[in-house]
Structures are given as C-alpha cells and as structure tokens.
Amino acid sequence: MQKQPPDILVDVGGVGYEVQVPMTTLFQLPQLGDEVSLVTHFVVREDAQLLYGFIDERDRRLFRQLIKVTGVGPKLALTILSGMDSSSFARCVQRDDISSLVALPGVGKKTAERLLVEMRDKLKDWFGSGDAEVTLAAGGDMRVPVANKMADAEGALIALGYKPQEASRMVAAVNDDSVVSSEDLIRRALKSVVKA
C-alpha cells in the first residue's frame, strides 16, 4: 500500500488498485506494507473508472447518499467526508448546522442548504444503530522531516480543493513539535477549519 492523499495504491494479489479515500479513512489506515481492508464504491464514467474506498460501511453508505444529492458528485462527497466523519456530518444535518458545511471547500451556501434538506430524512436513524465515535489515529512514531510533512499536508489540502495560500496558512497554524506525520498535520488542519 502507498499513500499520496487523497489517493492510495493497494496491492491485491500483485495487481495495484488506485483508490481515492477521504482523509477520515486515510488517518485510520495501517502502516505502509501492512494488510488493509476497505469497503469500496466503483464509478464508471465515459472517460474514467474510479474506485473510492472507505474504512467502514457507514462512510460508504453516507458517500452513496451524498452523491445522490443534486450538485454533489463523488469529488465533493469525498471532500465532505474528508472534512468530517459520518457521525459529525449526521450531527450537522440533525442540528441544521449550515456554517460547518459551508466551511468545507467546494460547499457553498446553496449546496449546504440542499444537503441539509435532502439528507435530513436519509439520516433520521443514523444514531439509532449504536453509533460509536470514530477515533482518528495518526499512525506510527516514524518521524518525517518537517518540510516533507508540511509539503505533503499542503498538497493533500490542495487536492481537496483548498487554495495553495489557504492550505499553507492552515498547515502553518497547526504545525508544532508534537506533529508526528503528514496525516496528523492534515487531520489537525481540517479539524481547525471544521468544528463539528
């Protein structure tokens, strides 16, 4: 397995599959070289075949509901799930928290309002199934040079739709000596923007 957010490369019996994952899934992946199990969603378009991966069924289920919303495609759905996990999104919808949704890149006020309206009924029973909070893990103690961590984190945020200057500002604001990996830096940057 290789990681280049938001893409990972998973080796399955000698065949490499490029899988796009939300940051909430990326943070929970095992170390490079370890075995990984993902639930996937396969999209066939006229110009591409895309594979999206999720750490659990709930995230995939939410992704599938999101792409049914008018104006929300797979890329925006992935961005939404990168900014907040499925439980946080369900809480936003439950509380009509439009400001948290608008804070995500690519989500304007009209899209946020549409998400709240169209997802309300679909997420009505979201917390009824014994939902447990997802704990994001930064993974390993392997120290990475600060410049590489910052560049990787900025690149991932840009891939999610943030402007280069904004990504740079977000990463600089949360970078300190306790950061152990670029994934940790990305997680902190996203959490600083979206308070769910």
Phi, psi and omega in degrees: 000136174237148180241128172215081190314138001271011180263144170232157177244119183248127178271119179240101179060036179089357178251128180270128177247126174275122184236130174269130182232150173287159181300328180297329175282317181304319181294338183260000181288151178288177178299157176304137180091343179278160179287142180227147177233124181232151168263141189235163174227125184255126180244125177250120176243173180299325185251359183197158170239119187240140180242124179248136183239149182220148183289332178215168185296326182298317180294319178295319180298318178293319177304314180295325177289321181297318184288352175274346180285135180303128178086000179246114176258182181302321181295315179291322177298320178295320178296317179299314180287344175280328181278336179202147179284174185299323179293319179296320179297316180298321178295320177301315181294317181298323183265003185055042183275082183290329184295323178293324179289319180294335179291342179282141180295137178087354180254105176272179182298317181295318178295318179298316179297319179296318178300314181298316182291310186285335183267346184305308181289325182291334183253012184306317184259019185302317183272354181283350185258035177068044182295129175250146179296139178275128177261122181275131179251136180280340179081141170036167178257008184297120181278134179243141178306141185305315182299319179294317180299315182293317180296317179298316181295316179298317179299319180294318180293323177295320178296333178277353176114358176284149177287149182308316181294321180293317178299317180298316179297317181298316182293316180298325183293332184250358182282127173209185185293342183276353180287125183256343183204167177294326178299320178296318179295318178296314180301314180297318180297316180293321179293328180291333181274318184250109176262101183258000000 
